[in-house]
Amino acid sequence: MNVRLREHSDTTRLILSAVGEHLTDTGYKLEEKKAAVIATEEDNFRRKIREASEILCQSPSLSRDRGFELPGLYGEDFTRDK
């Protein structure tokens, strides 16, 4: 996890992640001690579905895309709070 946190918080990279852009734009610092793994999944297909559902549930989202394209029936169940 620490490797991924460093990748996202590195604002000197040529191509920034969405998190890196947010840190650059706001001047915030990533607090590694407060970071946590939301879920783990060994199976690649299940991991993509889990990630897509987590992206839809988070508000505000820092994701540039919605991740794996979930079937339309998930849209009503996995929505951000308004």
C-alpha positions as CSV (number, residue, x, y, z in Angstrom):
1,M,0.0,0.0,0.0
2,N,2.8,2.4,0.8
3,V,4.1,2.1,-2.8
4,R,0.7,3.1,-4.3
5,L,0.4,6.0,-1.8
6,R,3.8,7.3,-2.9
7,E,2.9,6.9,-6.6
8,H,-0.3,8.9,-6.1
9,S,1.3,11.6,-3.9
10,D,4.3,12.2,-6.2
11,T,3.6,15.5,-7.8
12,T,6.8,15.6,-9.8
13,R,5.7,12.9,-12.2
14,L,5.1,13.8,-15.8
15,I,1.6,12.3,-15.7
16,L,-0.2,12.8,-12.4
17,S,-2.9,10.6,-11.0
18,A,-6.2,12.3,-10.1
19,V,-5.0,12.3,-6.5
20,G,-1.7,13.9,-7.5
21,E,-3.6,16.6,-9.5
22,H,-5.8,17.3,-6.4
23,L,-2.7,17.6,-4.2
24,T,-1.0,20.0,-6.6
25,D,-4.2,22.1,-7.1
26,T,-5.0,22.4,-3.4
27,G,-1.6,22.2,-1.7
28,Y,-2.9,19.3,0.5
29,K,-0.6,16.6,1.7
30,L,-1.4,12.9,1.6
31,E,-1.5,11.6,5.2
32,E,-0.2,8.0,4.9
33,K,-1.1,7.2,8.5
34,K,-4.8,7.9,7.8
35,A,-4.9,5.8,4.6
36,A,-6.7,2.4,4.7
37,V,-7.4,-0.5,2.4
38,I,-11.2,-0.5,1.7
39,A,-11.3,-4.1,0.5
40,T,-9.2,-6.8,-0.9
41,E,-10.0,-9.3,-3.6
42,E,-7.8,-11.9,-5.2
43,D,-9.9,-12.6,-8.3
44,N,-9.3,-9.9,-10.9
45,F,-12.9,-9.8,-12.3
46,R,-14.4,-9.5,-8.8
47,R,-11.8,-6.9,-7.9
48,K,-12.8,-4.7,-10.9
49,I,-16.5,-5.0,-9.9
50,R,-15.7,-4.1,-6.3
51,E,-13.6,-1.1,-7.3
52,A,-16.3,0.1,-9.7
53,S,-18.9,-0.1,-7.0
54,E,-16.7,1.7,-4.5
55,I,-16.0,4.5,-7.1
56,L,-19.8,5.0,-7.5
57,C,-20.4,5.1,-3.8
58,Q,-17.7,7.7,-2.9
59,S,-18.5,11.3,-2.7
60,P,-16.8,13.4,-3.8
61,S,-15.0,11.2,-6.3
62,L,-11.4,11.8,-7.3
63,S,-11.5,9.1,-10.0
64,R,-11.2,10.2,-13.5
65,D,-13.5,7.4,-14.7
66,R,-16.0,5.0,-13.2
67,G,-13.7,2.0,-13.5
68,F,-15.2,-1.2,-14.7
69,E,-18.5,-0.6,-16.5
70,L,-21.2,-2.1,-14.3
71,P,-24.5,-3.2,-15.9
72,G,-27.3,-0.6,-15.6
73,L,-29.1,-2.4,-12.8
74,Y,-26.3,-1.4,-10.4
75,G,-26.8,2.3,-11.1
76,E,-29.7,2.7,-8.7
77,D,-28.1,0.7,-5.8
78,F,-24.6,2.2,-6.1
79,T,-24.9,5.9,-6.2
80,R,-23.2,8.8,-4.4
81,D,-24.9,10.5,-1.6
82,K,-26.4,13.8,-2.8
